[in-house]
Structures are given as C-alpha cells and as structure tokens.
Amino acid sequence: MFLVHLDWTALLTNTGIFTLIALTYTAFVNRNSNKKLEEYKTELLKATDTFRNTLNVELEKLKLNLNKELETVKAQLNINSNRKIKLYEKQLDIITHTYEKLVIVDSAMTRLTARGHIIYQDAEKEKKERIDYATEALKDFNNYVLLQSFFLDDNVAQMLEQIRSSYRDAAYDYFELERLSGWEGKEEVTKAYETSRNATDKVTKEIPTIVESLKAEFRKIIGVIESE
C-alpha cells in the first residue's frame, strides 16, 4: 500500500496563484470587453445621430419640395377656377342678352309675317313700320348671335344658328308674292302664295319649338334646372 504525501502548503500556494491569475485575466477581459462595448455604443450613437441629422435634412428638403408643388397646384387650380368663373359670368351675360333680343325679334317677326293686319290709320305707313322694326330686330339678333355664340357650347350655338337662319328665311319668303312682276302665271302665283304662308308657319310653329329647347338649355346653364 502506497501512501501519498500531500504538501498542503504548496498546494494552497499554487492554487492561490492560479486563482489570482484567473481573476486577473477575467478582470482584464471584462475591462477590455466593457471598453469595446462602450466604444461600440459610442460609435452606434454617432451613427444614429448622423443618420437622424441626414434624415431630418432630407425630410426638410422633401417638405420644401412638396410645399412648392402644392403652391404650384393651388395656383393652377386658382387660375382654372378663375377662368371657369369668368367664362360662366360671360355665358350668363350672353344668355341674358340673347334671350332679350330673341323675345324682341320673335315679336317683330310674328307681327310682320301675320296673315292679316289691322289697319289703324295708314296701311302703307304701318306696313313700313313693321318691316323696319323687324329688320332692325333681326339684324341686331343676327349680329349678336354671330359674335357671341362662340362662348357657348356647340348644342346651344347650333340651335341659335338654326333660329337665326329660320327667321332670315321667313323674312325673305314672306314677301315672295310682292316680288312677282305681275306677268307670272297662276302656277307661279300659287307657289309664291304658299311660300308666303309657309313663312308664317315657320315663325309661329317651327321656330317656337326650337326656342323652347333653347330655353331649356339656357336654364341648365344658369342652374335653374338640373342637368341630366
């Protein structure tokens, strides 16, 4: 049987030295790790601040550009809105004056192309007055429509042109009998008589139908009735 003799003093001494070394190493490692961690945290904070500053600068640029674009859009909308308002006001003015002139010319043409006229004092004088009044009313209506229908939509402009040309034709056709020289035969006279009567029908029947459609369009434009 062998007996192992332990030198406890040496063992404890060696163990203490090892422990001291281990603790010293651990402390060294921990100190270096903490130092590196602090350095990493510092770098991370710097990078975060740099990113935040860069982001703020870019955001400010973006906000500035958006504000500029917004102002541009708002200015364009204001221009378009003002243009539409001015056009609408122009159309209202045209509609008002057109309708006034239309009422006048319709009254004048109805009196002119009537198939019979009451004579108050002087037949020729009263006839001339009817002709002069209708001629002036028709000329005024014609000129106004030709100049102002440009500002109205195509449908309304076409109706105005149809009314204008119909009044003009009726005014000419009504005096077809009077343009005869007196040497024409019965057939020519009958034809001229029918032309004159048709002029009256055009003024009292055909044109009012177009006028009613025109009035409906006018009401839609000015908002009296809703557009379909």
C-alpha positions in Angstrom: 0.0 0.0 0.0 1.4 3.3 -1.0 0.8 6.5 0.9 0.6 9.8 -0.9 2.1 12.6 1.0 0.5 15.9 0.1 2.2 19.2 0.6 -0.8 21.2 1.5 1.1 24.4 1.9 2.5 24.2 -1.7 -0.9 23.1 -3.0 -2.7 26.0 -1.5 0.0 28.4 -2.6 -0.2 27.1 -6.2 -4.0 27.2 -6.1 -4.0 30.8 -4.8 -1.6 31.9 -7.6 -3.8 30.2 -10.2 -6.9 31.8 -8.8 -5.2 35.2 -8.8 -4.1 34.7 -12.4 -7.6 33.6 -13.4 -9.2 36.6 -11.6 -6.7 39.0 -13.1 -7.3 37.6 -16.6 -11.1 37.7 -16.1 -10.9 41.3 -15.0 -8.7 42.1 -17.9 -11.1 40.5 -20.4 -14.1 42.1 -18.7 -12.3 45.5 -18.8 -11.5 45.2 -22.5 -15.0 43.9 -23.3 -16.5 46.8 -21.4 -14.2 49.2 -23.2 -15.1 47.7 -26.6 -18.8 47.8 -25.7 -18.5 51.5 -24.7 -16.7 52.2 -27.9 -19.4 50.3 -29.9 -22.1 52.2 -28.1 -20.3 55.5 -28.8 -20.0 54.6 -32.5 -23.6 53.5 -32.6 -24.8 56.7 -31.1 -22.7 58.7 -33.5 -24.0 56.7 -36.5 -27.6 57.2 -35.1 -27.1 60.9 -34.8 -25.6 61.2 -38.2 -28.5 59.2 -39.7 -31.0 61.2 -37.8 -29.4 64.5 -39.0 -29.3 63.3 -42.6 -32.9 62.1 -42.3 -34.0 65.5 -40.9 -32.2 67.3 -43.7 -33.8 65.1 -46.4 -37.2 65.4 -44.7 -36.9 69.2 -44.8 -36.0 69.1 -48.4 -38.9 66.9 -49.1 -41.3 69.1 -47.2 -39.9 72.2 -49.1 -40.4 70.5 -52.5 -43.9 69.3 -51.5 -44.8 72.8 -50.4 -43.6 74.2 -53.6 -45.5 71.7 -55.7 -48.6 72.3 -53.5 -48.4 76.0 -54.1 -48.0 75.4 -57.8 -51.0 73.1 -57.9 -53.0 75.6 -55.8 -52.0 78.4 -58.1 -53.0 76.4 -61.2 -56.3 75.5 -59.5 -57.0 79.1 -58.8 -56.2 80.0 -62.4 -58.5 77.3 -63.7 -61.2 78.3 -61.2 -61.0 82.0 -62.0 -61.1 81.1 -65.7 -64.2 79.0 -65.3 -65.9 81.7 -63.2 -65.1 84.3 -65.8 -66.4 82.1 -68.6 -69.6 81.3 -66.6 -70.2 85.0 -65.9 -69.6 85.7 -69.6 -72.1 83.0 -70.6 -74.7 84.4 -68.1 -74.3 87.8 -69.7 -74.6 86.3 -73.3 -77.7 84.2 -72.3 -79.4 87.2 -70.8 -78.9 89.5 -73.8 -79.6 86.7 -76.3 -82.9 85.9 -74.7 -83.9 89.6 -74.6 -83.0 90.0 -78.3 -84.8 86.7 -79.1 -88.0 87.9 -77.5 -87.9 91.2 -79.4 -87.1 89.6 -82.8 -89.8 86.9 -82.2 -92.4 89.6 -81.5 -91.3 91.7 -84.5 -91.3 88.7 -86.9 -94.7 87.4 -85.6 -96.2 90.9 -86.3 -94.5 91.1 -89.7 -95.5 87.7 -91.0 -99.0 87.6 -89.7 -101.6 86.6 -92.4 -103.7 89.6 -91.7 -103.0 93.1 -90.2 -105.4 95.5 -88.5 -105.1 98.9 -90.2 -105.4 101.8 -87.7 -104.8 104.8 -90.0 -102.3 104.4 -92.9 -101.8 100.9 -94.2 -98.6 101.6 -96.1 -97.0 103.6 -93.3 -97.9 100.9 -90.7 -96.5 98.2 -93.0 -93.3 100.1 -93.4 -93.0 100.4 -89.6 -93.5 96.7 -89.2 -90.8 96.0 -91.8 -88.4 98.5 -90.3 -88.9 97.2 -86.8 -88.5 93.6 -87.8 -85.4 94.3 -90.0 -83.7 96.2 -87.1 -84.6 93.5 -84.6 -83.4 90.7 -86.9 -80.2 92.5 -87.7 -79.5 93.1 -84.0 -80.2 89.4 -83.2 -78.1 88.1 -86.1 -75.1 90.2 -85.3 -75.1 89.3 -81.6 -75.5 85.6 -82.2 -72.7 85.5 -84.7 -70.4 87.3 -82.4 -71.2 85.7 -79.0 -72.2 82.1 -79.8 -68.5 81.2 -79.8 -68.6 81.3 -76.0 -71.5 78.8 -75.8 -71.4 75.0 -76.2 -72.0 73.5 -79.7 -75.5 72.3 -79.0 -76.7 75.8 -77.9 -74.7 77.5 -80.7 -76.4 75.2 -83.3 -79.9 76.0 -82.0 -79.2 79.7 -82.2 -77.9 79.4 -85.7 -81.0 77.4 -86.7 -83.3 80.1 -85.2 -81.3 82.9 -86.8 -81.4 81.3 -90.3 -85.0 80.4 -89.9 -86.0 84.0 -89.1 -83.9 85.3 -92.0 -85.5 82.8 -94.5 -89.0 83.6 -93.2 -88.5 87.3 -93.6 -87.4 86.8 -97.2 -90.1 84.2 -98.1 -93.0 86.3 -96.6 -92.6 88.8 -99.4 -92.4 86.3 -102.2 -95.8 87.5 -103.6 -94.7 91.1 -103.7 -91.6 90.2 -105.7 -93.7 88.9 -108.6 -93.6 91.2 -111.6 -97.3 90.7 -112.4 -96.7 88.7 -115.5 -96.4 85.3 -113.9 -99.0 82.7 -114.4 -101.3 81.1 -111.9 -98.9 78.4 -111.0 -96.2 80.9 -110.1 -98.6 82.9 -108.1 -99.9 79.9 -106.2 -96.4 78.8 -105.4 -95.4 82.3 -104.2 -98.6 82.4 -102.1 -97.7 79.0 -100.4 -94.1 80.2 -99.8 -95.5 83.3 -98.0 -97.9 81.2 -95.9 -95.1 78.8 -95.0 -93.1 81.7 -93.8 -95.9 82.5 -91.3 -96.0 78.8 -90.2 -92.2 78.8 -89.7 -92.4 81.8 -87.4 -95.4 80.7 -85.4 -94.9 76.9 -85.3 -91.4 75.7 -86.3 -89.2 78.3 -84.6 -91.0 78.3 -81.2 -90.2 74.5 -80.9 -86.5 75.3 -81.3 -86.9 78.2 -78.9 -88.3 76.0 -76.2 -85.4 73.6 -76.5 -83.0 76.6 -76.4 -84.7 78.0 -73.2 -84.3 74.6 -71.5 -80.6 74.6 -72.3 -80.3 78.1 -71.0 -81.9 77.1 -67.7 -79.5 74.2 -67.3 -76.5 76.5 -67.9 -77.6 79.1 -65.3 -78.7 76.4 -62.8 -82.5 76.9 -62.9 -83.0 73.3 -63.7 -80.5 70.4 -63.1 -78.6 68.9 -66.0 -79.4 65.3 -66.8 
